[in-house]
Amino acid sequence: MTVDRLLMITLMMVPFFLLAFGLLWRILPPKQINKLYGYRHPRKPGILPTGTVEAC
């Protein structure tokens, strides 16, 4: 297993992780998301880490 092969596998896995993370945002209720990420945006719980505003 060379470093190049490991890097290729990691790069291929990144979109799947992003997709799974996006699905998690949709599945979890907003209250749980605010509990998990409330420390990042204590005053604006509706704003996601990406900067987009989630519709309530």
Secondary structure, 3 states (H helix, E strand, C coil): CCHHHHHHHHHHHHHHHHHHHHHHHHHCCHHHHHHHHCCCCCCCCCECCCCCECCC
